[in-house]
Amino acid sequence: MPFDRVGPYRIGFYSYDVHSGEPPHVHVMRDNKELKIWLNDLTVHFNNGFKTNEERKIIAVVTQYQAQFLAKWEAYNDRI
């Protein structure tokens, strides 16, 4: 899936993520930092480099677009 740009962040998932059996999630990237967040409950699976205050901002952004990201995940899953 192409990643969406939301503010300074690239947000999306990889096609192999859908096939892996993992719950729906997105990767959020900026510069050399990456965060993975589960879409069902908006918990952070891992954070590689973001400070706590920016992590909170990212969660707020993903919360705002949660329904759209879940719909994209499901649409991609339905194609396979």
The 8 nearest C-alpha neighbors of each residue, nearest first, counted from 0:
[[1, 13, 14, 12, 2, 11, 75, 71],
 [0, 2, 3, 11, 12, 13, 10, 9],
 [1, 3, 11, 10, 9, 0, 4, 12],
 [4, 2, 10, 9, 11, 5, 1, 8],
 [3, 5, 9, 8, 6, 10, 2, 7],
 [6, 4, 8, 7, 3, 9, 10, 60],
 [5, 7, 8, 4, 9, 60, 3, 29],
 [6, 8, 5, 29, 9, 4, 28, 30],
 [9, 7, 29, 5, 6, 28, 4, 10],
 [8, 10, 4, 28, 3, 27, 2, 5],
 [11, 9, 27, 2, 3, 26, 8, 4],
 [12, 10, 2, 25, 26, 3, 1, 9],
 [13, 11, 25, 26, 0, 16, 14, 24],
 [12, 14, 16, 15, 0, 11, 17, 1],
 [15, 13, 16, 17, 0, 12, 18, 75],
 [14, 16, 18, 17, 13, 19, 12, 20],
 [17, 15, 19, 13, 14, 18, 12, 21],
 [16, 18, 15, 19, 14, 76, 20, 21],
 [19, 17, 15, 16, 20, 14, 21, 76],
 [20, 18, 16, 21, 17, 15, 22, 14],
 [19, 21, 18, 17, 22, 16, 23, 15],
 [20, 22, 19, 23, 16, 17, 18, 24],
 [21, 23, 24, 20, 37, 39, 38, 17],
 [24, 22, 38, 37, 21, 72, 69, 39],
 [25, 23, 37, 38, 36, 22, 35, 26],
 [26, 24, 11, 12, 36, 35, 10, 27],
 [25, 27, 35, 11, 10, 34, 12, 28],
 [26, 28, 10, 34, 33, 9, 35, 8],
 [29, 27, 33, 9, 8, 32, 26, 10],
 [28, 30, 8, 32, 31, 9, 7, 33],
 [29, 31, 32, 28, 33, 8, 7, 9],
 [32, 30, 29, 33, 28, 48, 47, 49],
 [33, 31, 48, 29, 47, 30, 28, 49],
 [34, 32, 28, 47, 27, 46, 48, 26],
 [33, 35, 46, 27, 26, 45, 47, 36],
 [36, 34, 26, 45, 44, 25, 43, 27],
 [35, 37, 43, 44, 24, 42, 25, 41],
 [38, 36, 24, 41, 42, 39, 23, 40],
 [37, 39, 24, 41, 23, 40, 36, 65],
 [40, 38, 37, 41, 23, 22, 24, 42],
 [39, 41, 42, 38, 37, 36, 43, 62],
 [42, 40, 38, 37, 39, 36, 43, 58],
 [43, 41, 37, 40, 36, 44, 38, 39],
 [42, 44, 36, 45, 35, 37, 41, 46],
 [45, 43, 35, 36, 42, 37, 46, 34],
 [46, 44, 35, 43, 34, 47, 36, 33],
 [45, 47, 34, 48, 33, 49, 35, 43],
 [46, 48, 33, 32, 34, 49, 45, 31],
 [47, 49, 32, 46, 50, 33, 31, 34],
 [48, 50, 54, 53, 47, 32, 46, 51],
 [51, 49, 53, 52, 54, 48, 46, 55],
 [50, 52, 54, 53, 55, 49, 56, 46],
 [53, 51, 55, 54, 50, 56, 49, 57],
 [52, 54, 56, 55, 50, 51, 49, 57],
 [53, 55, 51, 57, 56, 52, 49, 50],
 [54, 56, 58, 52, 53, 57, 59, 51],
 [57, 55, 53, 59, 54, 58, 60, 52],
 [58, 56, 60, 54, 59, 55, 61, 53],
 [57, 59, 55, 61, 60, 56, 62, 54],
 [58, 60, 62, 56, 57, 61, 63, 55],
 [61, 59, 57, 63, 62, 58, 56, 64],
 [60, 62, 58, 64, 63, 65, 59, 57],
 [63, 61, 65, 59, 60, 64, 58, 41],
 [62, 64, 60, 61, 65, 59, 66, 58],
 [65, 63, 61, 67, 62, 66, 68, 60],
 [64, 66, 62, 68, 61, 67, 63, 69],
 [67, 65, 69, 68, 64, 70, 63, 62],
 [68, 66, 70, 64, 69, 65, 71, 72],
 [67, 69, 71, 65, 70, 66, 72, 64],
 [68, 70, 72, 66, 71, 67, 65, 73],
 [69, 71, 67, 73, 68, 72, 74, 66],
 [72, 70, 74, 68, 69, 73, 75, 67],
 [71, 73, 69, 75, 70, 74, 76, 68],
 [74, 72, 76, 70, 75, 71, 77, 69],
 [75, 73, 71, 77, 76, 72, 70, 78],
 [74, 76, 72, 78, 73, 77, 71, 79],
 [77, 75, 73, 74, 78, 79, 72, 17],
 [76, 78, 74, 75, 79, 73, 72, 71],
 [79, 77, 75, 76, 74, 73, 72, 17],
 [78, 77, 76, 75, 18, 74, 17, 14]]
